[in-house]
Amino acid sequence: MAFNRKEVKKEIEPEEKIIEINAQMNGDLAFGDPVNLRINGRFSGRLETKGILSIGPLAHVDANICGDSIVIAGRVVGNVQAKKMLVLMPTAVLHGDIATTKLNIVEGALFQGRCQMVEDVLSVDDLAQFLELDNLAIIELAENGKIPALKEGENWRFERNKIEQWASAGKVK
């Protein structure tokens, strides 16, 4: 399966909020809003992103990474959690564990670690968009046991495959 950046960009890229790091940086970076973050230099610390994180072919990253969609073309030492997808380009070298819903390792990429393919889990907001309902309707369905749901603390979580089965059975009203 070939990686087509334009197709990925259309599907998951937020409005163009681009941040590019071309120098050496140390510390923690966390973004609450979706951004298109590109790292082309050296970074060490912790990365938490929403949107697309691209690690360029000359980049050296020593960090645990958590994000929505991650494309690695450089060197990464650390664990990577990609909520939507992870792509390892031919020049990628990754030493660390992976947890993701979708994984594409292009021929030539090097990966040393463990990989866990996790279920695609939706939040109340995600499911409301998916089913075209409002958030209160989703919460009411969950609280009344009318929709497959998991409660984690104060938050509801929904496994996409169970929701799709539930919806295809005609239970959406």
Secondary structure as a PSIPRED ss2 file (coil, helix, strand):
# PSIPRED VFORMAT (PSIPRED V4.0)

   1 M C   1.000  0.000  0.000
   2 A C   1.000  0.000  0.000
   3 F C   1.000  0.000  0.000
   4 N C   1.000  0.000  0.000
   5 R H   0.000  1.000  0.000
   6 K H   0.000  1.000  0.000
   7 E H   0.000  1.000  0.000
   8 V H   0.000  1.000  0.000
   9 K H   0.000  1.000  0.000
  10 K H   0.000  1.000  0.000
  11 E H   0.000  1.000  0.000
  12 I H   0.000  1.000  0.000
  13 E C   1.000  0.000  0.000
  14 P C   1.000  0.000  0.000
  15 E C   1.000  0.000  0.000
  16 E C   1.000  0.000  0.000
  17 K C   1.000  0.000  0.000
  18 I E   0.000  0.000  1.000
  19 I E   0.000  0.000  1.000
  20 E E   0.000  0.000  1.000
  21 I E   0.000  0.000  1.000
  22 N C   1.000  0.000  0.000
  23 A C   1.000  0.000  0.000
  24 Q E   0.000  0.000  1.000
  25 M E   0.000  0.000  1.000
  26 N E   0.000  0.000  1.000
  27 G E   0.000  0.000  1.000
  28 D E   0.000  0.000  1.000
  29 L E   0.000  0.000  1.000
  30 A E   0.000  0.000  1.000
  31 F C   1.000  0.000  0.000
  32 G C   1.000  0.000  0.000
  33 D C   1.000  0.000  0.000
  34 P C   1.000  0.000  0.000
  35 V E   0.000  0.000  1.000
  36 N E   0.000  0.000  1.000
  37 L E   0.000  0.000  1.000
  38 R E   0.000  0.000  1.000
  39 I E   0.000  0.000  1.000
  40 N C   1.000  0.000  0.000
  41 G C   1.000  0.000  0.000
  42 R E   0.000  0.000  1.000
  43 F E   0.000  0.000  1.000
  44 S E   0.000  0.000  1.000
  45 G E   0.000  0.000  1.000
  46 R E   0.000  0.000  1.000
  47 L E   0.000  0.000  1.000
  48 E E   0.000  0.000  1.000
  49 T C   1.000  0.000  0.000
  50 K C   1.000  0.000  0.000
  51 G E   0.000  0.000  1.000
  52 I E   0.000  0.000  1.000
  53 L E   0.000  0.000  1.000
  54 S E   0.000  0.000  1.000
  55 I E   0.000  0.000  1.000
  56 G C   1.000  0.000  0.000
  57 P C   1.000  0.000  0.000
  58 L C   1.000  0.000  0.000
  59 A C   1.000  0.000  0.000
  60 H E   0.000  0.000  1.000
  61 V E   0.000  0.000  1.000
  62 D E   0.000  0.000  1.000
  63 A E   0.000  0.000  1.000
  64 N E   0.000  0.000  1.000
  65 I E   0.000  0.000  1.000
  66 C E   0.000  0.000  1.000
  67 G E   0.000  0.000  1.000
  68 D E   0.000  0.000  1.000
  69 S E   0.000  0.000  1.000
  70 I E   0.000  0.000  1.000
  71 V E   0.000  0.000  1.000
  72 I E   0.000  0.000  1.000
  73 A C   1.000  0.000  0.000
  74 G C   1.000  0.000  0.000
  75 R E   0.000  0.000  1.000
  76 V E   0.000  0.000  1.000
  77 V E   0.000  0.000  1.000
  78 G C   1.000  0.000  0.000
  79 N C   1.000  0.000  0.000
  80 V E   0.000  0.000  1.000
  81 Q E   0.000  0.000  1.000
  82 A E   0.000  0.000  1.000
  83 K E   0.000  0.000  1.000
  84 K E   0.000  0.000  1.000
  85 M E   0.000  0.000  1.000
  86 L E   0.000  0.000  1.000
  87 V E   0.000  0.000  1.000
  88 L E   0.000  0.000  1.000
  89 M C   1.000  0.000  0.000
  90 P C   1.000  0.000  0.000
  91 T C   1.000  0.000  0.000
  92 A C   1.000  0.000  0.000
  93 V E   0.000  0.000  1.000
  94 L E   0.000  0.000  1.000
  95 H E   0.000  0.000  1.000
  96 G C   1.000  0.000  0.000
  97 D C   1.000  0.000  0.000
  98 I E   0.000  0.000  1.000
  99 A E   0.000  0.000  1.000
 100 T E   0.000  0.000  1.000
 101 T C   1.000  0.000  0.000
 102 K C   1.000  0.000  0.000
 103 L E   0.000  0.000  1.000
 104 N E   0.000  0.000  1.000
 105 I E   0.000  0.000  1.000
 106 V C   1.000  0.000  0.000
 107 E C   1.000  0.000  0.000
 108 G C   1.000  0.000  0.000
 109 A C   1.000  0.000  0.000
 110 L E   0.000  0.000  1.000
 111 F E   0.000  0.000  1.000
 112 Q E   0.000  0.000  1.000
 113 G C   1.000  0.000  0.000
 114 R C   1.000  0.000  0.000
 115 C E   0.000  0.000  1.000
 116 Q E   0.000  0.000  1.000
 117 M E   0.000  0.000  1.000
 118 V C   1.000  0.000  0.000
 119 E C   1.000  0.000  0.000
 120 D C   1.000  0.000  0.000
 121 V E   0.000  0.000  1.000
 122 L E   0.000  0.000  1.000
 123 S C   1.000  0.000  0.000
 124 V H   0.000  1.000  0.000
 125 D H   0.000  1.000  0.000
 126 D H   0.000  1.000  0.000
 127 L H   0.000  1.000  0.000
 128 A H   0.000  1.000  0.000
 129 Q H   0.000  1.000  0.000
 130 F H   0.000  1.000  0.000
 131 L H   0.000  1.000  0.000
 132 E C   1.000  0.000  0.000
 133 L C   1.000  0.000  0.000
 134 D C   1.000  0.000  0.000
 135 N H   0.000  1.000  0.000
 136 L H   0.000  1.000  0.000
 137 A H   0.000  1.000  0.000
 138 I H   0.000  1.000  0.000
 139 I H   0.000  1.000  0.000
 140 E H   0.000  1.000  0.000
 141 L H   0.000  1.000  0.000
 142 A H   0.000  1.000  0.000
 143 E H   0.000  1.000  0.000
 144 N C   1.000  0.000  0.000
 145 G C   1.000  0.000  0.000
 146 K C   1.000  0.000  0.000
 147 I C   1.000  0.000  0.000
 148 P C   1.000  0.000  0.000
 149 A C   1.000  0.000  0.000
 150 L E   0.000  0.000  1.000
 151 K E   0.000  0.000  1.000
 152 E E   0.000  0.000  1.000
 153 G C   1.000  0.000  0.000
 154 E C   1.000  0.000  0.000
 155 N E   0.000  0.000  1.000
 156 W E   0.000  0.000  1.000
 157 R E   0.000  0.000  1.000
 158 F E   0.000  0.000  1.000
 159 E E   0.000  0.000  1.000
 160 R H   0.000  1.000  0.000
 161 N H   0.000  1.000  0.000
 162 K H   0.000  1.000  0.000
 163 I H   0.000  1.000  0.000
 164 E H   0.000  1.000  0.000
 165 Q H   0.000  1.000  0.000
 166 W H   0.000  1.000  0.000
 167 A H   0.000  1.000  0.000
 168 S H   0.000  1.000  0.000
 169 A C   1.000  0.000  0.000
 170 G C   1.000  0.000  0.000
 171 K C   1.000  0.000  0.000
 172 V C   1.000  0.000  0.000
 173 K C   1.000  0.000  0.000
